[in-house]
Amino acid sequence: MRHSLDVAERGADLLEQKLRILRSEHQRLLRTQETAARAWRDLLPEAEGWLLRGLLLGGEQALDSAAAGIGPAEVTVHWTVSMGVRHPAAVTTSVPNRSPTAAAPSNTALVHAEAAYARAVCAAAEYAAAHAAAEAVGAEVVSTRHRVRALRRHWIPRLREELDRADLALEQAEHEDSVRRRWAARTTDA
């Protein structure tokens, strides 16, 4: 029982150490997420403004013909593990250039919109990775905090009570055994 109590206390200490590290990592990831969100929020209105100008100048047909020459963006997520939590570490975003054989946009506003949206897509991917990482580490912080609390408030006190009861029962049994031996020694002497 003493061994179980020692193991539980050591486990709680290790979980508290893990919790401190995870909290630090979570704070760092939250700052990264906020920076990425700010960059995305700043780039998106610029891209939307250029798109609106391009639509006003060339209409829907100009947008459709400009979009025909652009391929889909590719996002590669690079993963890492922090204190047992798998989360995105970084992203690589590839926005393809316009095909040389494709028709150029009919006005410069759509050219600017294309470049602005490419930057916004990269920023959105960075934000998505930062948000996913912060969420994953944050969930582990909560889970670890619950485990520490369960150990400190419930499991360890219960083990201590059981150990105290066992020690008391053992002490009482030793006392009774001592009384019996003294009584037996008196009986044989008489």
C-alpha positions in Angstrom: 0.0 0.0 0.0 2.9 2.3 0.7 4.3 1.5 -2.7 0.9 2.4 -4.3 0.9 5.7 -2.4 4.5 6.5 -3.5 3.6 5.7 -7.1 0.5 7.9 -7.0 2.4 10.8 -5.5 5.3 10.4 -8.0 2.7 10.2 -10.8 1.0 13.4 -9.6 4.4 15.2 -9.4 5.3 14.1 -13.0 1.8 15.2 -14.2 2.2 18.6 -12.6 5.6 18.9 -14.3 4.0 17.9 -17.6 1.2 20.4 -17.0 3.7 23.3 -16.4 5.5 22.5 -19.7 2.2 22.1 -21.6 0.9 25.4 -20.2 4.0 27.2 -21.4 3.8 25.6 -24.8 0.1 26.4 -25.0 0.7 30.1 -24.2 3.4 30.2 -27.0 1.0 28.5 -29.4 -1.8 31.0 -28.5 0.5 33.9 -29.3 1.4 32.3 -32.6 -2.3 31.8 -33.4 -3.1 35.4 -32.6 -0.3 36.6 -34.8 -1.4 34.4 -37.7 -5.0 35.4 -37.2 -4.1 39.1 -37.3 -2.1 38.5 -40.5 -5.0 36.7 -42.2 -7.5 39.3 -41.1 -5.2 42.0 -42.5 -4.7 40.3 -45.9 -8.2 39.2 -46.6 -9.9 42.6 -46.9 -7.1 43.7 -49.2 -7.7 40.8 -51.5 -11.5 41.3 -51.4 -11.1 44.9 -52.2 -9.0 44.1 -55.3 -11.5 41.5 -56.3 -14.4 44.0 -56.0 -12.5 46.5 -58.2 -11.8 43.8 -60.8 -15.4 42.8 -60.9 -16.5 46.4 -61.3 -14.1 46.9 -64.1 -14.5 43.6 -66.0 -17.6 41.9 -64.7 -18.2 38.2 -64.0 -16.8 37.1 -67.3 -13.4 38.7 -66.6 -13.3 36.9 -63.2 -14.2 33.5 -64.8 -11.5 33.8 -67.5 -8.9 35.0 -64.9 -9.7 32.1 -62.6 -9.4 29.6 -65.5 -5.7 29.9 -65.5 -5.1 29.2 -61.8 -4.6 25.8 -60.3 -5.5 24.8 -56.7 -3.3 25.7 -53.9 -1.5 22.9 -52.0 -1.0 22.9 -48.3 1.4 20.5 -46.6 1.1 20.2 -42.8 4.3 19.3 -40.9 3.5 17.6 -37.5 5.4 17.4 -34.2 4.9 16.0 -30.8 5.1 18.0 -27.6 4.8 16.1 -24.3 2.9 13.3 -26.1 0.5 15.6 -28.0 0.7 15.4 -31.8 0.0 18.8 -33.4 0.8 20.8 -36.5 4.2 22.5 -36.2 4.2 24.3 -39.5 2.6 24.4 -43.0 4.1 24.7 -46.4 1.7 26.4 -48.9 2.2 26.3 -52.6 0.0 28.6 -54.7 0.8 27.8 -58.3 1.7 30.6 -60.7 -0.6 31.3 -63.7 0.1 28.9 -66.6 2.0 30.7 -69.4 -0.5 29.5 -71.9 -3.5 30.8 -69.9 -5.0 34.1 -70.7 -4.0 37.0 -68.5 -6.6 38.7 -66.4 -8.4 41.5 -68.3 -7.6 44.2 -65.9 -4.8 45.0 -63.4 -7.2 44.9 -60.4 -7.7 41.1 -61.0 -3.9 40.7 -61.2 -3.6 42.4 -57.8 -6.5 40.3 -56.5 -4.8 37.1 -57.6 -1.5 38.1 -55.8 -3.4 39.3 -52.7 -5.5 36.1 -52.5 -2.3 34.0 -52.8 -0.9 35.8 -49.8 -4.2 35.4 -47.9 -4.3 31.7 -48.6 -0.8 31.3 -47.1 -1.9 33.3 -44.1 -5.0 31.3 -43.7 -3.1 28.0 -43.8 -0.7 29.4 -41.1 -3.6 30.4 -39.0 -5.3 27.0 -39.4 -2.2 25.2 -38.3 -1.6 27.5 -35.4 -5.2 27.2 -34.3 -5.2 23.4 -34.5 -1.9 23.2 -32.6 -3.3 25.5 -29.8 -6.5 23.5 -29.6 -4.7 20.1 -29.4 -2.2 21.3 -26.7 -5.0 23.2 -24.9 -7.1 20.0 -24.7 -4.2 18.1 -23.3 -3.7 20.8 -20.7 -7.3 20.4 -19.5 -7.0 16.6 -19.5 -3.7 16.6 -17.6 -5.1 19.1 -15.1 -8.1 16.8 -14.5 -5.8 13.8 -13.9 -3.7 15.8 -11.4 -6.8 16.9 -9.6 -8.2 13.4 -9.5 -4.9 12.1 -8.0 -4.4 14.9 -5.5 -8.0 15.2 -4.3 -9.3 11.7 -4.5 -6.8 8.9 -5.2 -3.9 9.9 -2.9 -6.2 10.8 0.1 -8.0 7.5 -0.3 -4.7 5.6 -0.3 -3.5 7.6 2.7 -6.7 6.7 4.6 -6.3 3.0 3.7 -2.7 3.1 4.7 -3.6 4.8 8.0 -6.3 2.1 8.7 -3.8 -0.7 7.8 -1.2 0.9 10.1 -3.7 1.2 12.9 -4.9 -2.3 12.5 -1.3 -3.6 12.4 -0.5 -1.6 15.5 -3.6 -2.9 17.3 -2.8 -6.5 16.3 0.8 -6.0 17.6 -0.5 -4.6 20.9 -3.0 -7.5 21.2 -0.2 -10.0 20.4 2.0 -8.4 23.1 -0.8 -8.6 25.7 -1.3 -12.3 24.8 2.4 -13.0 25.2 2.6 -11.3 28.5 -0.6 -13.1 29.7 0.8 -16.4 28.4 4.1 -15.8 30.2 2.3 -15.1 33.5 0.2 -18.2 33.1 3.2 -20.5 32.5 5.2 -18.9 35.4 2.4 -19.5 37.9 
